[in-house]
Amino acid sequence: MRRLAIAAALALALSPMTHAADPLTPLAERYVRLMLAIGLHDADFIDAYYGPPEWKQQVTDRGKQPQAALLTEGDALTAALEATPVPDTEIERLRRTYLIAQTRAAVTRLRILGGATIDFDAESRALYDAVAPTHTDADFDAALKALDALLPGAGPLASRVEAFRQRYVIPKDTLDAVFRAAVDACREQTLKHLQLPEGEQFTIEYVTGKSWSGYNWYQGNYKSLIQINTDLPIFIDRALDLACHEGYPGHHVYNVLLEQHLVRGRGWKEFAVYPLFSPQSLIAEGTANFGIDVAYPDEARVALERDRLFPLAGLDPAGAAKYYDVLAVLDRLSYAGNEAARRYLNGTITRDQAADYLVTYSLSSPERARQRVRFFEQYRAYVINYNLGKDMVRGYVERQGGTAGKSAERWRIFGALLSSPRLPSGL
Ligand SMILES: [Zn+2]
C-alpha cells in the first residue's frame, strides 16, 4: 500500500498532466442517466441497458422529466464534453468523439419527439452521422430489366418475382431447425476468427405483430434474446441473413465485444446503454449486414444454403443457382427502399404511394411493402443504417486491407471495429 502511494506521488510529480483524473468518466455517467431519462419518453429509444441497476432505478423513480429540461441537460452535457481535452490515445479520442456525437443525436431525437419537423437527410445526418445517396427511379431500371430477363412471363414483374420466391419459403414446421442450423454455421465460422468470452449465448423466440423481421435484445452478461418475426413467410436466404445479422458475427457479437473490451475491460459504463436513434446504430447495422459477407462470402454462402439449409427445409436445391442470381439483382434495388422512406417521410408521397413504390422498385409483395412502411413510420431515417451502413463498413474494412481475398486480415479488422467506439464519420 505504502509503496504504491509513493510510486503514485512520484508519477504525479513527474508528469502531473497525464495523471490527472479522467474528465470523461463523470460525464459518461451523466450521459447514461440522460439516455435513460429520454427512454421514459420514447419506448423505442433504449435498445439495451445493462449498466448499474441503481442508475436506472433512480431515473425511473424520478419519473418523466419535462423534455425542455432534458434538452437543456443534453446541450450542457455536449458543451462539457467538448470542453474536455483531446486525449492522447486513439481509443480515448474515439471515446470522447463517441460521447459528443451520441449526446448530440439524443438532443435531435428529443426535438423530433417534441414535434420538430426535420428533413430525412438532415435527420439521418444528425442521428446517424451519415446521409444516404439520392437515386432517381431511372437508376433502378437496369436491375429491373435484368430481372425481367431472368423471370420472363406475363403480369407485373413484382408478381413474377414474388411467385418465384414463394418456392423458397421455409415451411413453418422446419423454421426452427433451419434457423438453428444457420446459427451454428455462423457461430462456427465466427469462432474460427474471433475470440469470444466464455458463457456468451442467446435464446431464440418467434414472435408476431412487429414491423421488423428480426431483433437482437442484448441483456448484458454476454447474453442476447433474439426474436424472429413470423408474420410473413420467411425465405430460405433469410435464415443465414438473420443468424449472422442478429447473432454471429452481428449484433450479439458486437454487443459482447463492447461489453468485454469497453464496459468490463476499461470500465466505460456508457457502452452499457445503447440508444437506438444514434450514430452507433449505423455501425451496429452496417457491421451486422457486412458480417454476413465476412462469414460467408458469395460461393461459400450458396454452398452452405444449398447443401445444408435447403435439405433441412425440405426445399429442392436444384433451382438454387437461379435463386441466387435473382437475389443478386434484387440486392441492387436495396437503395429503392431508402428512396421510398425519404419521399414518404418528407411528405412528397403518401403512405399508399410509398407501398406502391416498394412494390415497383424493390419488387416487394404488397404485404411486405406495407410492413416496410410501418417500419418507416416507427424508425424513420433508421433505414439508411442497413445498406449505407454496410457499404460504409465494407469500404472501411477494405481500405484497411481487409479485402475479400484476404480472409484472416478481413476478420481481424472487422473484429477490431466491433470492439471499438468508432462512429460513422470515423470510418
Ligand atoms: Zn439489425
Residues whose N, C-alpha, C, O or C-beta is under 5 A from the ligand:
A	BS01	ZN	E285 A288
